Amino acid sequence: DKECIWVVCGEGAIGLSQLQKPGGKPLPIVQFMQSFPLQVGDRLGEN
């Protein structure tokens, strides 16, 4: 499914159809990935 990415969290996973960088606007996942490609194993959020 190219309309969402699956993020493992706790005991399950959640499909995200939009992502938003701090100070930015929410973007559909396809558009977000064109500007900010993610790889398997990347972490979202603060370090």
TAURWO-V378125 format. One record per backbone hydrogen bond with DSSP energy under -1.0 kcal/mol. CO is the residue of the C=O (numbers start at 1). NH is the residue of the N-H. E is the energy in kcal/mol with one decimal. If there is no record, write none. Layout:
CO:NH:E  CO:NH:E
//
This chain:
5:16:-3.1  7:14:-2.4  9:12:-2.3  12:9:-2.5  14:7:-2.7  16:5:-2.0  17:29:-2.5  19:27:-2.7  21:24:-2.6  27:19:-2.0  28:32:-2.6  29:33:-2.7  30:34:-1.1  31:35:-1.1  32:36:-3.1  39:42:-2.3
//
